[in-house]
Amino acid sequence: MDGELRVRGVDGLRIADASVMPTVISAPTNATVLAIAERASDLLLGRITGR
């Protein structure tokens, strides 16, 4: 996966869930996954670019 949530080797597929987090967090993941989804939305709409 890259900075724009694209899956390597699969054209047109992006991942926007808890699997993109590099480490397991000890808190509930709902707010974190919501933030990931909002970033994915912005990427798809062209509002921001990945790293």
PDB file of N, CA, C and O in Angstrom:
ATOM      1  N   MET A   1       0.842  -1.166   0.000  1.00  0.00           N
ATOM      2  CA  MET A   1       0.000   0.000   0.000  1.00  0.00           C
ATOM      3  C   MET A   1       0.894   1.238   0.000  1.00  0.00           C
ATOM      4  O   MET A   1       1.988   1.222   0.564  1.00  0.00           O
ATOM      5  N   ASP A   2       0.427   2.294  -0.628  1.00  0.00           N
ATOM      6  CA  ASP A   2       1.207   3.523  -0.669  1.00  0.00           C
ATOM      7  C   ASP A   2       0.514   4.632   0.120  1.00  0.00           C
ATOM      8  O   ASP A   2      -0.498   4.389   0.777  1.00  0.00           O
ATOM      9  N   GLY A   3       1.052   5.839   0.057  1.00  0.00           N
ATOM     10  CA  GLY A   3       0.524   6.976   0.807  1.00  0.00           C
ATOM     11  C   GLY A   3      -0.862   7.430   0.379  1.00  0.00           C
ATOM     12  O   GLY A   3      -1.506   8.208   1.082  1.00  0.00           O
ATOM     13  N   GLU A   4      -1.323   6.951  -0.766  1.00  0.00           N
ATOM     14  CA  GLU A   4      -2.664   7.296  -1.239  1.00  0.00           C
ATOM     15  C   GLU A   4      -3.625   6.125  -1.087  1.00  0.00           C
ATOM     16  O   GLU A   4      -4.661   6.076  -1.749  1.00  0.00           O
ATOM     17  N   LEU A   5      -3.279   5.182  -0.212  1.00  0.00           N
ATOM     18  CA  LEU A   5      -4.107   4.031   0.157  1.00  0.00           C
ATOM     19  C   LEU A   5      -4.342   3.058  -0.993  1.00  0.00           C
ATOM     20  O   LEU A   5      -5.259   2.238  -0.934  1.00  0.00           O
ATOM     21  N   ARG A   6      -3.504   3.145  -2.059  1.00  0.00           N
ATOM     22  CA  ARG A   6      -3.632   2.223  -3.189  1.00  0.00           C
ATOM     23  C   ARG A   6      -2.966   0.895  -2.853  1.00  0.00           C
ATOM     24  O   ARG A   6      -1.918   0.858  -2.209  1.00  0.00           O
ATOM     25  N   VAL A   7      -3.578  -0.179  -3.292  1.00  0.00           N
ATOM     26  CA  VAL A   7      -3.018  -1.513  -3.102  1.00  0.00           C
ATOM     27  C   VAL A   7      -2.042  -1.782  -4.243  1.00  0.00           C
ATOM     28  O   VAL A   7      -2.393  -1.654  -5.416  1.00  0.00           O
ATOM     29  N   ARG A   8      -0.816  -2.155  -3.886  1.00  0.00           N
ATOM     30  CA  ARG A   8       0.188  -2.444  -4.909  1.00  0.00           C
ATOM     31  C   ARG A   8      -0.198  -3.699  -5.673  1.00  0.00           C
ATOM     32  O   ARG A   8      -0.577  -4.708  -5.077  1.00  0.00           O
ATOM     33  N   GLY A   9      -0.098  -3.631  -6.996  1.00  0.00           N
ATOM     34  CA  GLY A   9      -0.373  -4.784  -7.836  1.00  0.00           C
ATOM     35  C   GLY A   9      -1.820  -4.950  -8.237  1.00  0.00           C
ATOM     36  O   GLY A   9      -2.143  -5.853  -9.010  1.00  0.00           O
ATOM     37  N   VAL A  10      -2.710  -4.096  -7.729  1.00  0.00           N
ATOM     38  CA  VAL A  10      -4.134  -4.190  -8.078  1.00  0.00           C
ATOM     39  C   VAL A  10      -4.600  -2.799  -8.507  1.00  0.00           C
ATOM     40  O   VAL A  10      -4.755  -1.907  -7.673  1.00  0.00           O
ATOM     41  N   ASP A  11      -4.819  -2.619  -9.789  1.00  0.00           N
ATOM     42  CA  ASP A  11      -5.240  -1.315 -10.298  1.00  0.00           C
ATOM     43  C   ASP A  11      -6.630  -0.949  -9.800  1.00  0.00           C
ATOM     44  O   ASP A  11      -7.544  -1.773  -9.825  1.00  0.00           O
ATOM     45  N   GLY A  12      -6.786   0.293  -9.347  1.00  0.00           N
ATOM     46  CA  GLY A  12      -8.094   0.817  -8.969  1.00  0.00           C
ATOM     47  C   GLY A  12      -8.594   0.420  -7.594  1.00  0.00           C
ATOM     48  O   GLY A  12      -9.723   0.760  -7.241  1.00  0.00           O
ATOM     49  N   LEU A  13      -7.790  -0.294  -6.797  1.00  0.00           N
ATOM     50  CA  LEU A  13      -8.242  -0.714  -5.474  1.00  0.00           C
ATOM     51  C   LEU A  13      -7.541   0.105  -4.397  1.00  0.00           C
ATOM     52  O   LEU A  13      -6.317   0.235  -4.400  1.00  0.00           O
ATOM     53  N   ARG A  14      -8.323   0.650  -3.484  1.00  0.00           N
ATOM     54  CA  ARG A  14      -7.793   1.375  -2.329  1.00  0.00           C
ATOM     55  C   ARG A  14      -8.384   0.775  -1.067  1.00  0.00           C
ATOM     56  O   ARG A  14      -9.494   0.243  -1.081  1.00  0.00           O
ATOM     57  N   ILE A  15      -7.642   0.863   0.015  1.00  0.00           N
ATOM     58  CA  ILE A  15      -8.078   0.319   1.294  1.00  0.00           C
ATOM     59  C   ILE A  15      -8.252   1.469   2.276  1.00  0.00           C
ATOM     60  O   ILE A  15      -7.352   2.294   2.435  1.00  0.00           O
ATOM     61  N   ALA A  16      -9.400   1.526   2.930  1.00  0.00           N
ATOM     62  CA  ALA A  16      -9.671   2.580   3.916  1.00  0.00           C
ATOM     63  C   ALA A  16     -10.311   1.945   5.142  1.00  0.00           C
ATOM     64  O   ALA A  16     -11.481   2.189   5.437  1.00  0.00           O
ATOM     65  N   ASP A  17      -9.538   1.128   5.856  1.00  0.00           N
ATOM     66  CA  ASP A  17     -10.024   0.525   7.085  1.00  0.00           C
ATOM     67  C   ASP A  17      -8.860   0.381   8.067  1.00  0.00           C
ATOM     68  O   ASP A  17      -7.771   0.897   7.814  1.00  0.00           O
ATOM     69  N   ALA A  18      -9.078  -0.301   9.160  1.00  0.00           N
ATOM     70  CA  ALA A  18      -8.062  -0.404  10.209  1.00  0.00           C
ATOM     71  C   ALA A  18      -6.818  -1.164   9.760  1.00  0.00           C
ATOM     72  O   ALA A  18      -5.786  -1.081  10.426  1.00  0.00           O
ATOM     73  N   SER A  19      -6.882  -1.894   8.663  1.00  0.00           N
ATOM     74  CA  SER A  19      -5.718  -2.652   8.210  1.00  0.00           C
ATOM     75  C   SER A  19      -4.582  -1.753   7.737  1.00  0.00           C
ATOM     76  O   SER A  19      -3.456  -2.229   7.597  1.00  0.00           O
ATOM     77  N   VAL A  20      -4.838  -0.470   7.484  1.00  0.00           N
ATOM     78  CA  VAL A  20      -3.770   0.427   7.036  1.00  0.00           C
ATOM     79  C   VAL A  20      -2.952   0.987   8.198  1.00  0.00           C
ATOM     80  O   VAL A  20      -1.922   1.622   7.970  1.00  0.00           O
ATOM     81  N   MET A  21      -3.387   0.768   9.426  1.00  0.00           N
ATOM     82  CA  MET A  21      -2.640   1.268  10.588  1.00  0.00           C
ATOM     83  C   MET A  21      -1.388   0.412  10.790  1.00  0.00           C
ATOM     84  O   MET A  21      -1.475  -0.816  10.786  1.00  0.00           O
ATOM     85  N   PRO A  22      -0.222   1.049  10.966  1.00  0.00           N
ATOM     86  CA  PRO A  22       1.017   0.286  11.081  1.00  0.00           C
ATOM     87  C   PRO A  22       1.148  -0.500  12.393  1.00  0.00           C
ATOM     88  O   PRO A  22       1.863  -1.502  12.433  1.00  0.00           O
ATOM     89  N   THR A  23       0.484  -0.073  13.446  1.00  0.00           N
ATOM     90  CA  THR A  23       0.533  -0.785  14.721  1.00  0.00           C
ATOM     91  C   THR A  23      -0.873  -0.876  15.300  1.00  0.00           C
ATOM     92  O   THR A  23      -1.759  -0.095  14.954  1.00  0.00           O
ATOM     93  N   VAL A  24      -1.052  -1.837  16.181  1.00  0.00           N
ATOM     94  CA  VAL A  24      -2.345  -1.999  16.846  1.00  0.00           C
ATOM     95  C   VAL A  24      -2.438  -0.955  17.952  1.00  0.00           C
ATOM     96  O   VAL A  24      -1.511  -0.792  18.744  1.00  0.00           O
ATOM     97  N   ILE A  25      -3.569  -0.251  17.998  1.00  0.00           N
ATOM     98  CA  ILE A  25      -3.739   0.752  19.045  1.00  0.00           C
ATOM     99  C   ILE A  25      -4.550   0.158  20.190  1.00  0.00           C
ATOM    100  O   ILE A  25      -5.310  -0.792  20.001  1.00  0.00           O
ATOM    101  N   SER A  26      -4.380   0.726  21.373  1.00  0.00           N
ATOM    102  CA  SER A  26      -5.066   0.178  22.541  1.00  0.00           C
ATOM    103  C   SER A  26      -6.439   0.815  22.775  1.00  0.00           C
ATOM    104  O   SER A  26      -7.193   0.359  23.634  1.00  0.00           O
ATOM    105  N   ALA A  27      -6.760   1.843  22.033  1.00  0.00           N
ATOM    106  CA  ALA A  27      -8.042   2.531  22.171  1.00  0.00           C
ATOM    107  C   ALA A  27      -9.045   1.982  21.153  1.00  0.00           C
ATOM    108  O   ALA A  27      -8.655   1.277  20.222  1.00  0.00           O
ATOM    109  N   PRO A  28     -10.318   2.296  21.319  1.00  0.00           N
ATOM    110  CA  PRO A  28     -11.290   1.900  20.293  1.00  0.00           C
ATOM    111  C   PRO A  28     -10.901   2.493  18.929  1.00  0.00           C
ATOM    112  O   PRO A  28     -10.429   3.627  18.854  1.00  0.00           O
ATOM    113  N   THR A  29     -11.097   1.740  17.884  1.00  0.00           N
ATOM    114  CA  THR A  29     -10.607   2.163  16.564  1.00  0.00           C
ATOM    115  C   THR A  29     -11.617   2.971  15.750  1.00  0.00           C
ATOM    116  O   THR A  29     -11.285   3.431  14.658  1.00  0.00           O
ATOM    117  N   ASN A  30     -12.828   3.153  16.244  1.00  0.00           N
ATOM    118  CA  ASN A  30     -13.862   3.783  15.416  1.00  0.00           C
ATOM    119  C   ASN A  30     -13.480   5.188  14.947  1.00  0.00           C
ATOM    120  O   ASN A  30     -13.668   5.505  13.772  1.00  0.00           O
ATOM    121  N   ALA A  31     -12.954   6.031  15.821  1.00  0.00           N
ATOM    122  CA  ALA A  31     -12.590   7.396  15.420  1.00  0.00           C
ATOM    123  C   ALA A  31     -11.392   7.384  14.472  1.00  0.00           C
ATOM    124  O   ALA A  31     -11.332   8.177  13.533  1.00  0.00           O
ATOM    125  N   THR A  32     -10.453   6.495  14.715  1.00  0.00           N
ATOM    126  CA  THR A  32      -9.278   6.398  13.859  1.00  0.00           C
ATOM    127  C   THR A  32      -9.672   5.944  12.452  1.00  0.00           C
ATOM    128  O   THR A  32      -9.189   6.497  11.464  1.00  0.00           O
ATOM    129  N   VAL A  33     -10.538   4.951  12.359  1.00  0.00           N
ATOM    130  CA  VAL A  33     -10.980   4.469  11.048  1.00  0.00           C
ATOM    131  C   VAL A  33     -11.803   5.542  10.342  1.00  0.00           C
ATOM    132  O   VAL A  33     -11.734   5.655   9.118  1.00  0.00           O
ATOM    133  N   LEU A  34     -12.568   6.323  11.071  1.00  0.00           N
ATOM    134  CA  LEU A  34     -13.312   7.428  10.466  1.00  0.00           C
ATOM    135  C   LEU A  34     -12.351   8.450   9.859  1.00  0.00           C
ATOM    136  O   LEU A  34     -12.601   8.954   8.764  1.00  0.00           O
ATOM    137  N   ALA A  35     -11.271   8.758  10.545  1.00  0.00           N
ATOM    138  CA  ALA A  35     -10.271   9.691  10.017  1.00  0.00           C
ATOM    139  C   ALA A  35      -9.606   9.126   8.762  1.00  0.00           C
ATOM    140  O   ALA A  35      -9.355   9.864   7.809  1.00  0.00           O
ATOM    141  N   ILE A  36      -9.322   7.834   8.755  1.00  0.00           N
ATOM    142  CA  ILE A  36      -8.745   7.196   7.570  1.00  0.00           C
ATOM    143  C   ILE A  36      -9.723   7.298   6.400  1.00  0.00           C
ATOM    144  O   ILE A  36      -9.315   7.603   5.280  1.00  0.00           O
ATOM    145  N   ALA A  37     -10.990   7.049   6.646  1.00  0.00           N
ATOM    146  CA  ALA A  37     -12.011   7.132   5.595  1.00  0.00           C
ATOM    147  C   ALA A  37     -12.155   8.553   5.059  1.00  0.00           C
ATOM    148  O   ALA A  37     -12.344   8.743   3.857  1.00  0.00           O
ATOM    149  N   GLU A  38     -12.067   9.544   5.928  1.00  0.00           N
ATOM    150  CA  GLU A  38     -12.151  10.940   5.484  1.00  0.00           C
ATOM    151  C   GLU A  38     -10.948  11.296   4.620  1.00  0.00           C
ATOM    152  O   GLU A  38     -11.088  12.016   3.631  1.00  0.00           O
ATOM    153  N   ARG A  39      -9.778  10.804   4.979  1.00  0.00           N
ATOM    154  CA  ARG A  39      -8.586  11.039   4.155  1.00  0.00           C
ATOM    155  C   ARG A  39      -8.748  10.363   2.793  1.00  0.00           C
ATOM    156  O   ARG A  39      -8.416  10.950   1.763  1.00  0.00           O
ATOM    157  N   ALA A  40      -9.253   9.146   2.788  1.00  0.00           N
ATOM    158  CA  ALA A  40      -9.475   8.449   1.526  1.00  0.00           C
ATOM    159  C   ALA A  40     -10.447   9.229   0.647  1.00  0.00           C
ATOM    160  O   ALA A  40     -10.245   9.336  -0.563  1.00  0.00           O
ATOM    161  N   SER A  41     -11.484   9.764   1.242  1.00  0.00           N
ATOM    162  CA  SER A  41     -12.455  10.567   0.502  1.00  0.00           C
ATOM    163  C   SER A  41     -11.781  11.781  -0.127  1.00  0.00           C
ATOM    164  O   SER A  41     -12.004  12.082  -1.300  1.00  0.00           O
ATOM    165  N   ASP A  42     -10.966  12.469   0.644  1.00  0.00           N
ATOM    166  CA  ASP A  42     -10.251  13.642   0.119  1.00  0.00           C
ATOM    167  C   ASP A  42      -9.299  13.249  -1.006  1.00  0.00           C
ATOM    168  O   ASP A  42      -9.186  13.971  -1.997  1.00  0.00           O
ATOM    169  N   LEU A  43      -8.612  12.113  -0.866  1.00  0.00           N
ATOM    170  CA  LEU A  43      -7.718  11.648  -1.926  1.00  0.00           C
ATOM    171  C   LEU A  43      -8.484  11.383  -3.211  1.00  0.00           C
ATOM    172  O   LEU A  43      -8.057  11.791  -4.291  1.00  0.00           O
ATOM    173  N   LEU A  44      -9.616  10.699  -3.095  1.00  0.00           N
ATOM    174  CA  LEU A  44     -10.395  10.362  -4.282  1.00  0.00           C
ATOM    175  C   LEU A  44     -10.995  11.590  -4.957  1.00  0.00           C
ATOM    176  O   LEU A  44     -11.158  11.623  -6.176  1.00  0.00           O
ATOM    177  N   LEU A  45     -11.318  12.590  -4.159  1.00  0.00           N
ATOM    178  CA  LEU A  45     -11.890  13.817  -4.718  1.00  0.00           C
ATOM    179  C   LEU A  45     -10.822  14.795  -5.196  1.00  0.00           C
ATOM    180  O   LEU A  45     -11.144  15.852  -5.738  1.00  0.00           O
ATOM    181  N   GLY A  46      -9.545  14.444  -4.996  1.00  0.00           N
ATOM    182  CA  GLY A  46      -8.447  15.291  -5.456  1.00  0.00           C
ATOM    183  C   GLY A  46      -8.163  16.484  -4.583  1.00  0.00           C
ATOM    184  O   GLY A  46      -7.482  17.411  -5.022  1.00  0.00           O
ATOM    185  N   ARG A  47      -8.656  16.497  -3.363  1.00  0.00           N
ATOM    186  CA  ARG A  47      -8.434  17.622  -2.458  1.00  0.00           C
ATOM    187  C   ARG A  47      -7.024  17.650  -1.887  1.00  0.00           C
ATOM    188  O   ARG A  47      -6.487  18.718  -1.595  1.00  0.00           O
ATOM    189  N   ILE A  48      -6.427  16.473  -1.730  1.00  0.00           N
ATOM    190  CA  ILE A  48      -5.069  16.375  -1.216  1.00  0.00           C
ATOM    191  C   ILE A  48      -4.326  15.308  -1.996  1.00  0.00           C
ATOM    192  O   ILE A  48      -4.933  14.498  -2.696  1.00  0.00           O
ATOM    193  N   THR A  49      -3.009  15.313  -1.869  1.00  0.00           N
ATOM    194  CA  THR A  49      -2.216  14.273  -2.504  1.00  0.00           C
ATOM    195  C   THR A  49      -1.497  13.481  -1.430  1.00  0.00           C
ATOM    196  O   THR A  49      -1.284  13.979  -0.325  1.00  0.00           O
ATOM    197  N   GLY A  50      -1.130  12.272  -1.741  1.00  0.00           N
ATOM    198  CA  GLY A  50      -0.418  11.415  -0.785  1.00  0.00           C
ATOM    199  C   GLY A  50       1.017  11.862  -0.614  1.00  0.00           C
ATOM    200  O   GLY A  50       1.470  12.808  -1.259  1.00  0.00           O
ATOM    201  N   ARG A  51       1.712  11.186   0.246  1.00  0.00           N
ATOM    202  CA  ARG A  51       3.115  11.533   0.504  1.00  0.00           C
ATOM    203  C   ARG A  51       4.019  11.003  -0.554  1.00  0.00           C
ATOM    204  O   ARG A  51       5.231  11.206  -0.489  1.00  0.00           O
TER     205      ARG A  51
END
